[in-house]
Amino acid sequence: MHILQPKHSKLNEKETEELLKKLNISKSQFPKILLSDVALPSDCSVGDVIKIDRKHPDGKIVPYFRVVV
């Protein structure tokens, strides 16, 4: 992983269900990320939800979510 690349982590099933319930959406409504993306953890498969921690200029870390296709 490169120093400028934001941290990508795979959510487990429990975390995914809690997130879907909290946001009141389905997996198909998440933005997509390709399985071939080099930033993904090695144990990812299609349908997994990925959390991306991006740092904003003010230093605050904001999570973004994607589903692997």
GUTORVO-942947 format. One line per 5 residues: number of its first residue (from 0); their letters; for each residue z negated, x, y negated of C-alpha. Coordinates in nm, 2 decimals. Layout:
% GUTORVO-942947
NUM	a	Z:X:Y | ...;
***
This chain:
% GUTORVO-942947
0	mhilq	0.00:0.00:0.00 | 0.09:0.13:-0.34 | -0.17:0.15:-0.62 | 0.02:-0.10:-0.84 | 0.06:-0.35:-0.56;
5	pkhsk	-0.19:-0.64:-0.57 | -0.41:-0.69:-0.26 | -0.27:-0.92:0.00 | -0.50:-1.07:0.26 | -0.46:-1.33:0.53;
10	lneke	-0.68:-1.64:0.53 | -0.84:-1.75:0.86 | -0.80:-2.11:0.98 | -1.13:-2.23:0.83 | -1.06:-2.08:0.49;
15	teell	-0.71:-2.23:0.50 | -0.84:-2.58:0.58 | -1.10:-2.56:0.31 | -0.84:-2.45:0.05 | -0.60:-2.72:0.15;
20	kklni	-0.87:-2.98:0.12 | -0.99:-2.84:-0.21 | -0.64:-2.84:-0.36 | -0.54:-3.17:-0.18 | -0.21:-3.03:-0.07;
25	sksqf	-0.02:-2.93:0.25 | 0.10:-2.59:0.35 | 0.46:-2.69:0.27 | 0.36:-2.73:-0.10 | 0.26:-2.36:-0.13;
30	pkill	0.51:-2.11:-0.27 | 0.67:-1.91:0.00 | 0.66:-1.54:0.10 | 0.89:-1.39:0.36 | 0.75:-1.25:0.68;
35	sdval	0.96:-0.93:0.61 | 0.78:-0.86:0.29 | 0.63:-0.51:0.31 | 0.31:-0.61:0.12 | 0.19:-0.85:0.40;
40	psdcs	-0.08:-0.74:0.64 | 0.06:-0.64:0.98 | -0.10:-0.93:1.18 | 0.07:-1.21:0.98 | 0.30:-1.47:1.14;
45	vgdvi	0.50:-1.77:1.01 | 0.27:-2.04:0.88 | -0.02:-1.81:0.77 | -0.16:-1.85:0.42 | -0.18:-1.53:0.22;
50	kidrk	-0.42:-1.47:-0.07 | -0.29:-1.23:-0.34 | -0.55:-1.09:-0.58 | -0.38:-1.00:-0.91 | -0.56:-0.83:-1.20;
55	hpdgk	-0.49:-0.97:-1.55 | -0.49:-0.75:-1.86 | -0.84:-0.87:-1.95 | -0.97:-0.73:-1.62 | -1.02:-1.07:-1.45;
60	ivpyf	-0.89:-1.10:-1.09 | -0.71:-1.42:-1.02 | -0.61:-1.53:-0.67 | -0.26:-1.66:-0.59 | -0.16:-1.82:-0.26;
65	rvvv	0.16:-1.81:-0.05 | 0.26:-1.94:0.29 | 0.46:-1.71:0.52 | 0.81:-1.83:0.62;
***
